[in-house]
Amino acid sequence: MKDYPKIKTAIPGPKSQAIVARDEAWTSTCYIKEYPLVVERASGAMVEDVDGNRFLDFMAGIAVASTGHAHPAVVKAIQDAAARFLHICGSDFYYEGMAALAEKLAAIAPGPSKKRVFLSNSGTEAVEGAMKLARHATGRTDFIAFRGSFHGRTYGALSLTSSKVKQHARFGPLLPGVHHVPFGYCYRCDYGKTHPSCGLHCVGVLEKDLFARHVDPQDVAAIFVEPIQGEGGYVVPPQDYLPALRALCDRHGILLVCDEVQSGIGRTGRMFACDHAGVEPDIITVAKGLGSGMPIGAFIAKESISTWGSGAHGSTFGGNPVSCAAALATIDLVERQYLANAKKMGEILMAGARALADEFPVVGDVRGMGLMIGIEFVKDRATREPHPGLVEGLVQGAFRKGLLLLGAGKSALRLAPPLVIDEEDASTALDIIRAELRRLTV
Ligand SMILES: *Cc1c(COP(=O)(O)O)cnc(C)c1O
């Protein structure tokens, strides 16, 4: 028996309530704050709050704590690096960690082409850099992105983002020349079609409609795609989707950018989600799980498009030496242990989620790869009407029972635990979700 989940006070407890009150008095009003979790310490898949309540973490700090919270090998790497030096600026000077991390990311990225790596502090910065490189390399202005996508919050990335209207409201004008098209979201096909009989209509229309009537493909620098949409609802497109986008890009000299900020670094049971499709993107962006919680992001680009010269792009903090050490330790652990675990635990969780679908008619769709699993809820299986209230009730109720969850998209639950969970954690989570679904629906 594990010593978590273990709830011993009212939730939130008194110490948590006091900190929530201080935070709410002083922090910016834009923060979401899903529920009143106030963390004191965390280890592996366990998070303890300031009142001594222990939770099982199935959201990993938004899919970030890939090797679990405070993995000893990651903490040791951070401590050793911090004791040597904290900063020198990797854009202007050299240190081994930066060279080693770039070398490693280039080596693990899919495909045979030689790669070059830029290190950033976050996902949105990785996307911004990829947008700039795509324009620089192609001499073209425009971008294609997908409905439901999330690429970040800074102006370039925000212009690609299309998951929630409040992320755009009152922030315009955004970057011109960004064209949003429907994603390969088969459960809610914009064209009312069914895969595979659709023949990937949603990709075909780019050529037949967008390029025929609206945008000259010669003006398009890049297509930005999440191989599995994250914030948009953990949406897995069909297997032939990314290869079809790759072929489309190749026909028109458009760069294919896979935003793997959420799906990358082992979460799907392969190092990158696009590995499952056998596609080599021109640029891959990563961040979230890369540093096990330390702020670091990257974009990995084919050397053939690395047209820009010294000073064209840079960052004061990007590739911070302590973050590089965390990332190197993370990739090492993921390669040696957690890729295999993510695959194995993912199969167990998928089977469990499918069993929930058999039991509860409110489960409309179950989808995922490795430990990136979405369960979409509906009011009615026939109409597929979304059921956002149920997801909200489930997330809040599970929190009070000691399970940390997060919604995604309009009406989906995401299962994104640290890659270190074991079978007991998986069955504990499924039991709590089942109990909550009974409470909310039966
Ligand atoms: C979270 C996310 C981003 C933005 O990352 P930040 O570190 O929050 O800036 C970009 N793309 C995807 C796919 C993400 O999930």
The ligand as a Tripos MOL2 file, in Angstrom:
@<TRIPOS>MOLECULE
LIG
   15    15     1     0     0
SMALL
NO_CHARGES

@<TRIPOS>ATOM
      1 C1          1.9860   24.3820  -23.4500 C.3       1 LIG1
      2 C2          2.1800   24.4270  -24.9120 C.ar      1 LIG1
      3 C3          2.8290   25.5070  -25.5450 C.ar      1 LIG1
      4 C4          3.2640   26.7260  -24.7830 C.3       1 LIG1
      5 O1          4.2580   26.4280  -23.8520 O.3       1 LIG1
      6 P1          4.6010   27.4670  -22.6790 P.3       1 LIG1
      7 O2          5.8180   26.8630  -22.0380 O.co2     1 LIG1
      8 O3          3.4120   27.5410  -21.7910 O.co2     1 LIG1
      9 O4          4.9020   28.7630  -23.3200 O.co2     1 LIG1
     10 C5          3.0390   25.4430  -26.9080 C.ar      1 LIG1
     11 N1          2.6540   24.3790  -27.6220 N.ar      1 LIG1
     12 C6          2.0310   23.3170  -27.0620 C.ar      1 LIG1
     13 C7          1.6400   22.1490  -27.9210 C.3       1 LIG1
     14 C8          1.7670   23.3040  -25.6880 C.ar      1 LIG1
     15 O5          1.1210   22.2820  -25.1410 O.3       1 LIG1
@<TRIPOS>BOND
     1     1     2 1
     2     2     3 ar
     3     2    14 ar
     4     3     4 1
     5     3    10 ar
     6     4     5 1
     7     5     6 1
     8     6     7 2
     9     6     8 1
    10     6     9 1
    11    10    11 ar
    12    11    12 ar
    13    12    13 1
    14    12    14 ar
    15    14    15 1
@<TRIPOS>SUBSTRUCTURE
     1 LIG1         1 GROUP 0 **** ****
